[in-house]
Each structure stands twice: as structure tokens, then as C-alpha cells.
Amino acid sequence: MNFDEIIDRRGTHSAKWDMMEKIYGVPADGGLPMWVADMDFRPPACVQGALEEMIGHGLYGYYGDDSGYKAAIRWWLAERHGWTVEDGWIFTTHGLVNGTAVCVDAFSDPGDGVVLMTPVYHAFARVIEAAGRRVVECPLALREGRYEMDFDAWDAQMENSGAKMLVLCSPHNPGGRVWTRAELEGVAAFARRHDLVLVSDEIHHDLLMPGQTHVPMALIEGVEDRLVMMSSTTKTFNIAGAHTGNVIIADEALRARFAKKMAALGLSPNSFGLFMAEAAYSPEGAEWVDALCGYLDGNRKVFDAGIAEIPGLASMPLEATYLSWVDFDGTGMAPAEFAARVEKDAKIAVNHGPTFGKGGESFLRFNIATPRARVAEAVERLQAAFGDLQ
Ligand SMILES: Cc1ncc(COP(=O)(O)O)c(C=O)c1O
């Protein structure tokens, strides 16, 4: 567990490192990729060990008997999140973007609306629109530098919206919020009032800053008959390339609808993802996650302190995730100018705010899950790129 180790990822088909020049014009040589959400850390030894055992055996046939895998999921969700699930509720998808897409297909029809609380993880809108549904954007309210839900405004928007489904991001990407129990109760009531299937993407649920408690939507009363839960090992353990996610549905009728779409698409899991996930959801994996969260908290402090020294920039307080959402509004610059300073002058590749929907215009998203020396380097480069504001 040495999160300070600098590992050269260039030339390894890493989207984060090997695509930054093509997408952002930031050269691989000397550039810092702080965009797509994967970490520059190796997963815990138990995950590596599971793969080595597999490779040592050298046979890669069809996977069968997922009882150990499902037991590991049940253990993790009960131990870390206080939520008891049954094996029969768990579907394994090709990741959670795929899980969202199957939900869109299962729980809405072409032309229907799907509600997103924006700004939010951009791939939701991508799959919703690609499936011929409409995104109904319910903007989060920005109050005192953090996002809050705005049910009164959203209720008015729901009239004639044709919305059938809501995708919640909990904890929130890109705002880093851990929604409180009261906020989640508000979401449940909103879903009931407007008769929406509620899909709760909780992929970031393990990546909590010290003192934060994530409440799974499944522990909120009154949504049992409309709730779809989604989580996975891939974000927590940095194994996104394994493309393995879990969609967990307690309600029998919703489960039958989801199962039908899975069958129609011929979806079945990849054995590499299952082997890694089963190893990850273990006491050794848990110890690694605790250490990781402590390290990310340290990175957050270095990053936030450095950003706070640049007049006009404000990073949102991170309660969860390793994705820092930085507001450049106070610089008075147009988005093209502050983005150019970050990409061309500081040579840092970041996600652009408008990708996440309404409300993201003045923001850039920085991935701080990298060795601390690189976070410090990024801060120095940003301070230099905006040095004229000092
Ligand atoms: C909220 C959210 N959901 C899903 C994903 C991606 O999930 P997957 O790689 O399992 O498709 C991400 C990746 O950043 C995310 O932030």
C-alpha cells in the first residue's frame, strides 16, 4: 500500500494517460492527466493475487457458480453499508453505464423523460439520449459553495415532463456531496409524487472522506417498490477496465422487467471482473480502502489549500469521491480562457463543466487520485498559470 509510488502508465492503453493529448491537446510528455475517474494506484494485493492465480492456472473458459462472488457482495454491503441483500436480487452488468442503459431500456419507452439532477456524471445523459429518451434536467441549487436539492422548483418542472425514471448519483459526482438521510427522504418522496422508477447509482459509496457516512437509498423507507440500486468494485478498487457492475433490485416486478432486458441483450459477465471483485470484497480489501480514503483526504487538503491561494478559484468541499469540482467564476474569465490556461499553460487535462449539464459552465473537474507529489505539482502549475491574479 504505497500510494506515493509513481507508476508510469504511458503506453499501456490507459484512457487517462494515452488519450489526453488527442482529447485535450495536453502532451503525454510532461502533461498531468486529472480527468477521467480512475486512480494512478495499484489495487490491493488480494486483487492482484486473484488474477495471478487465474493466470497461473492458465485456463479462461466460461465462468460458472457465482455463489462466492455474490456472498462477497452481500458481505461488503452488510459490513460497510449496513444493507442486507439476497443473491437473487443481484444482476451483474458490463459496468454501471451499461446498468443505467439497461434500466433506461427496461423502465422507460422512447420519447419518455428521464430526470437527472444536474450537473451530474455525463454518461447518464449520453445513454438516455442514445436510447431516444429525453433528459429532464433538474438543476441542483448552488448554496454557499455546495449543491443542494431543490424539490419545490423541480416539482413545478415535472408537470407534463413525461418523466418515468430518475437517476440519482449518490454520493454525487461531480459535486462530491454525501447526501444526508433527510435529502434522500426528499428524493424518495419526489419519486413517489411523480411516480418515477428511482435508479440510485452508488458507485462512489466507498470513497468517503473521514467523518462522512453514506446512507444507501435502500435504507430509506417508501421506495421499495420503485428502487434500483447500483454499485461496483471498479471505482473503489481502481479496476474500471474490468467493466463489472452490480444492479440490485429487491422488488420482484422491477426485477422481472430488468431480467427480461438482460436476457434480450444476451448480457453475461466477464470472468476476470468477477475474480477480481470477489477478492476485493474482503477484509484485506476493506483495510486497503480505509488507507486509500485517508490518503485521498490528504490529497484533498493539499489541493484545496493550493486552490484557495488563487484569487477567483473555489473548490467545492469534497465529502466523497476523488473528483474536485473547481469554480472559476470569480476570475471573470470566459470558460475558453480558463480552460486554455489549465490545459495549455499548466498542461493539465481536466473534465470541462458543461459536459455535466446545466450549472457546470464555470467549472472544471480535477481528479486528485494520484500520488501526492503530482497533486502538489498540479497546484504549483495552476498557481503559475493564474499568477497574474495574485
Ligand atoms: C456516477 C458514476 N457512475 C458510473 C461510472 C462508470 O461506471 P462503469 O465504469 O462501471 O460503467 C462513473 C465513472 O466515473 C461514475 O462516476
The ligand as an ORCA input file, in Angstrom:
! r2SCAN-3c Opt
* xyz 0 1
  C     -21.516      8.060    -11.028
  C     -20.789      7.143    -11.947
  N     -21.423      6.069    -12.441
  C     -20.797      5.208    -13.285
  C     -19.468      5.410    -13.632
  C     -18.802      4.450    -14.567
  O     -19.190      3.178    -14.317
  P     -18.688      1.944    -15.184
  O     -17.235      2.120    -15.450
  O     -18.992      0.792    -14.284
  O     -19.514      1.937    -16.420
  C     -18.781      6.507    -13.133
  C     -17.393      6.734    -13.526
  O     -16.793      7.714    -13.197
  C     -19.455      7.395    -12.266
  O     -18.831      8.463    -11.740
*
